[in-house]
């Protein structure tokens, strides 16, 4: 036994008559598709339902799996407290999945439980499924801020666990699509909204799951989607399986996208080991990029590899360009993995004897001391994209009018508080956004008025 099927479903509270109070009729197509997906799930008679939800506990660098034997919840926050849910957890499955993650040094498990109550991203799918089938136990999985490929890998581990325990498992990928489809919608409009919905429904309708991993983070953020990582976990659970896929519906009546698809496993298919194929393509791209790296980046990479493998600080090679050894400057070292930031540490002003030494120190910090991320692991080294920004001396400016988000980085300061943001960053398109982020990094309110501004230019090495 293993994963026998999956459904991709949304979780709008308004779809429930007890919450919608008539408004649910405006998304009748989604309701009809939901019922069809729930009936499909019931026909599979799963022992266990594994459900990924964006609204359960979320950590930046860890996947939380709900612990315990049972949980409950209600829809009180949506004015329907009479809608109550009680589930029994498959604690054996949860324990085995957590053990597998620990053996593989993968950041997933039952640590960090902050609230045990069921979230609406879980309860709404169960509302439909329970009308057709209730003889199952649940495993509830949260998302994380880790790369999309790690979400896919967690799905693969769910599939491995199902096989080891001999469970018939249905995977439920709970998630809405873009929240930026209509100007009059609750979240407004962004052109990325409808573009995201069209693209993701095409991918999910074809079960071309490796393409999920190619969505850029900034694109997803501008579209304000909430289900993409959930779908990536589902995709991983179906890795290597032959599928019968049915796209049932897509609506955006209220300015939020709701998509429903079903996936029936009909056998194994080695050609659908999609993470392996995606990684092979990525490896080729990274190898080509690595061959083009200049001495600044090569030095940063050499130090990162030396430190992560053996905590060794290297000496600058003798053949470095003269300016790296004779000049001083502030330097930022940035790491990305699978298109997502993995670490970034730097110095506004030089603190080392030369640029080369500045790179070495900040490479160590970016890979092991960025408080937003866990230290880089040895198995991640080959997947890292590295850039080095060498800063010019900052100059004071009088107003934001003297900034250019593509050309200049910005430093905001008030008293001892300082915040810096580099120029030309993905997802930062306006000066207002740039200054707002720098204020937050300085620990200052975005409404702060009496602060100083400085600008600087960078030479970016990739």
N, C-alpha and C positions, 0 to 999 in steps of 0.2 A: 504494500500500500504506500501511497505518497500523496502529493498534491493532485487532486482529481479535477479541479476546476477553480475558476476565480471570477469575481465580478468587480467591475469598476463602477462605483456609485457616488453620488453627491450626498450632502447632508444639510440641506436647507430646512430649518425648523418650520418654515412657512408651508412646506409640503404636507405637513400633518394637519388634518382637519381640526384637531383640537387646538392647534396653534394658529393656523391660517384663517379660520373662521370665515371661510368663503373665498379668500384670496388664493387658496391652493388650486382653485379651478382654473386659474390663469396659467398654471404649469401642468395641465392635465396630461400632456404627452410624457413628461418626466415621471409622473405618478404611474401611468400605465406601463412605462418601460421598467420602472422600479419593481412593480408587481411581477412582471415577466421575469426579471432577473432573480427575484426571490423564489419564484416557482422553480426556476432553473436550479437554484441552489438546493432546494428541497429534494429535487429528483436525484441529486448526487448522494443524498443521505450521509453527510460527513459526520465523522466521529468528533472532529475538532474544527472550529472556525478560527482562523488566525486573521485578526483585523488590525490594520494599521490606520491610525487616526492622527491628524494634525493637531487635535485639541486635547490630547492627553499630555502627560508630562514630557517636556522637550528640553534637551540640553544641547549646548553647542558642540560638544565632542563626545557624546555618549548616547546610545539608544536605550531607552528605559522600557523594560518589559514588566507589566504589572504583576506583582507578587500576590501570594495568598491563595485561598481556596475559593473565594467568591467576592462579588462586589455588587453594589446597587447604585441606583441613581434615579433622578426624575427630571422632568422638563419644567420645573418650577421657574427657572430664570426666563422661560419663554411663556409665562402665564398659563401653564398647563401642568400644575403640580400633581394632578390626578394621573398623569402618565408616568407610571413607575416601572422600573426595570430591575430584575434580579438575575444575575448570571453565575454559573459555576465555572471556575477557571480550570483548565487542564494543567494542574500544577506540575505533573510529571513532564509534560512537554516543555513547560517554562524552565524547569530545572535542567533538562537535557540541553535545551537551546543555550542557556546561560553557561553551562559547562563547556559546550563546544566553542562558544565565543572566548571563554577564558583560555582554553587549550590553544586557540589560534591567535591569542593576544589581540582579539578584536573587541572594540569598546562597546559592549552590549551586556545587559544583565538587569538584575532587579534592584540595584542600589538606587538610593535617592528618591524613594517614594515620598511625595509631598502631599498628595491627596488621593484617596482610594476611590472616590466616587466616579461613576461612569460619566464620560463627557458626551456631548450631543453628537460628535462625530462617530461615536460608537453606538449610541442609542437609536439614532434614526435608521441606520441599516438594519439593526435588530428588530425594530418596530415592524419592518416589512417581512423580514425572514421569519419571525416568530408566528406570523399569520399562516405560514405554510409548513413550518418545521421547527421543532424545539428540542429534539433529542441530540443535543451537542453540548460540548464544553468549549469555552472561549480562551483564546490567548490574545491579549491586547498589547500592541506594540506602538511605541511612540516614534516620532521622527527625530532628526538631529540637524545640526548645522554642518555636518560633515559632507564631503563631496557626494554627488549623485551616485558615483560608482560604489561607494561604501554602502549606500542604501540598497543597491542591487545585490551586493555581496551578502548583506543580511538576509535578503530574500532567498538566496542560494542556501544559506545555512538553515533557514526554515524548511526548505525542501529536504535537505539532508536529515534533519531531525525527524521529519515525517516518515522518511524511509526507515530510519533506524528503529523507530517505535512502532512501525506498522500501522500508522494512522491513515484513515481517509480524511484528507484535509481540504477544506474550501478556504481560499484566500479572499478576503474582502478588502479591496483598496478604496478606502473612504476619502473623498476629497472633492472640493469644488474646483472649478476652473478659474478663469480670470474674474476679478471683482471690478473690472474697469471697462465694462462693455457699453454703458450708456451714460451720457452727461447727467440725465435726471436720476440715475441710480444712486444708491446710498454712498458709493465710493467714487463717483464721478467717472470720467472717460479718459482713457489713454489709448493711442493707436496700437500699442502693443497688446491691448486686451483682446480685441477680435482676432488679431494676428496669432496670438497664443492659442486661442480656442480652436481656430481652424487647423493650425499645425498639430496640436496635441490630439485632436479627434482623428485626424488623418493617421497619425502614428499608431494610436490605440486601436483604430479600426482595422489596421493592417497587422497588428501585433508585431510591428517593427520596433521592438523594445530597445534595441541598441541605440536607436535614434533619440530616445529619451535622454540619453547621457550627453547628447550634443547640444542641448538647450543651454544657452549662456545664462549665467546667474543674473546678470544685469537685466536681461530680457524678461526673465521670470519675475524679477522684483518689480519691474515697471508694469507688468501685466497684473501684478498683485494676485497671483494664483496661490492656492493653499494645498493642492493635492499632488503636485508633481512628484515629490519625494515618496509619497504614499504609493503612487503608481510604480515608481522605480523598485520599491521593495516587492510589490506584487510581481513585477516583471522578473525579478531574480528568483522568486519562488517557482516560476514557470520556465526557468532556463533549461534548455535541452529537451523541451517537450514539444511534441507535435500538437497543434491546436486547431480547433474549430472555433472561429471568432465570429461574433455577431455584434454589430454596432446598432444599438436600439434607439437612442435618442440623443439630441443635443438641443438645449434651450438656453436663452439668456433674457427672459422676459423682464426680470427685475434688475438687470444690469450685472448679474453674476451668472457665470456659465455652469450649467449642470449637464454632465455627460454620463451615459450609461452604456456599458459594453459587457458581454459575457464571453468566457473562455472555457472551452471544454477540452480537457487533456485526452487525446486519443492514442498516445503512445510516446516513445522516445524518438528524438531527432537530433543526431550529433551536429547537424548543420545549424541548429538553433542554440548552440552554446555561445550566446551573443556577447557576453562579457569578455570572453576570450578573444573573439573577433574584434571587439571594440578596442581592447587593450593592445592588440597587435597593430591596429591602425594608429593608435595613439603613440605606441612605442616608435613606430617608423617616423612619425612627425617629430617626436621629441629627439630622436637620434639625429635627424636632419638639422633641427634647431641647435642641438648641442655642438655639432660640427661647425656651426657659424658663430658660436660664442666668442666674444672678444676677451682680452686678458683680464679685464675687471670681473667679468662673470666667471671666467675659468678659476680665478683665485677664490672667489666666494664659494664656488662649488667644491673646490678641493678642500677648503677648510671645513665646510659643512660635512662632507663625507668623512674627513679625518676625525672630527669631533664626535659625530654620531656613532661611528664605528668603534672609536677608542679613546674619546676625550683627549685628543692630541691637538695642540696648537702648532700650526706649521710656520715655517719661516718664509717670508716673501722670496720667490725665485729671483735669481740674478738677472734673468732675461726680460724682466718686466719693462714696460715703457717708462721713460725717464720721469714723466710727470706723476706717475703713481708713487715713486719713491722720493721725489724732491718737493712735492707740493702737499699742502694740508687743505682739507675741506671736510665739511659735514657729509656723511654718507648714509644712505638708507639701503638696506638689503631686503628685498621682497621675495617671498616664496609663494608659488601657486601650485596646486595639485588638482588635476582634472578640471581646470577652469575656475577653481575657487581658492581664495586667499588661504594660505597655510601658515603664514607668519610674516611679520614686517616689523623690524626694529631699526632705528637709526639715530644719528646725532645731528642736531641743528647746527652746531658749531664743532670744529675738529677738537678731539681730545687726545688723539694719538699723534705720533711723530710724522706720519705721512699718510696719504690716501690708502696705500696698500695695507698698512696696519689698521686703519679705520675699517676697511672692508673685512679683515680677518675677525676683528672683535665683534662687529655687528652681524657677521654671518653666523657666529656662534650664538649670539643672542636671538637672532631671528628664528633659528632652528630649534632652540631649546628653552628660551626665556620669555617668549611672548605670552603674557598672562591670559590671552584669549584662547590659546591652543595648548594641547598637550605637546610634549617634545616630539620632534620628528623621529620616526622609527626607521630602522635599517631597511625594512622592506619597502619604504616609501621613497628612498633616495632616487631610484631610477625614474620616478614619476614626477619629480620636482621640476618646475619651470622657475628660473631664477632671473631676477633683474637687479641691477645696481644703479642707484641714482646718486650722482655727485652734485652736491648743492653749491650754488654761488653764495656769496655773503648776502644775508638779508638786508633789505633797505626799507626804511619806514615810509609808509604812505598815509595820506590823509583820509582817503575814503575808498569804498569798494569800487568806485568808478575806475580806479587805477589797476584793477585786477583783470586778468584774462584766464578763465578756468583751464584753457588748454596750454597756455604759455607759462603762467606763474603759479607756484605754490604759495600758500598763505600761512602766516603765523599770527595767531591772536593771543593777546596777553593782557592780564590785569593783575597787578601785584606779582605774586610768585606763581600765579597760574598761567600756563602756556599750552597752547594746542597747535599742532602743525598738520597740514594736509598737503600732500604732493599734488602736482598738476597732472592734468590729462589722465584721470582715472576713470575706468569704466563705471557708468551709472551716475557720475557726477557731471551734470551738463550745464549748470548755471553757477554764477558767482555766489548767489544767495545760498545755494545748496552747499557750496564749498565752505563758505564762512560759517554756516550753521553747523556743519560737521566738526569744523575746527573748534568752534565754541564748546560743543559737547565734549570733545576730547580734552579741552582745558578745564572741564568741570564747571563751565559757566552757562548761565541760562541763555537760550536763544533770543530772549527779549533783552538781554544785556545791552546797554548803550555805551557806557564809558569804558571801552577797551581800546587797546592799541592794535594797529595792523602793520604787518610787515609782509613784503613779498620777496620771492626769490625765484631764480630759474634753476633748472637742473639739466644735466647731461645724462640721459638714460641709456644704460648699457644692457643689452639683452643677448 
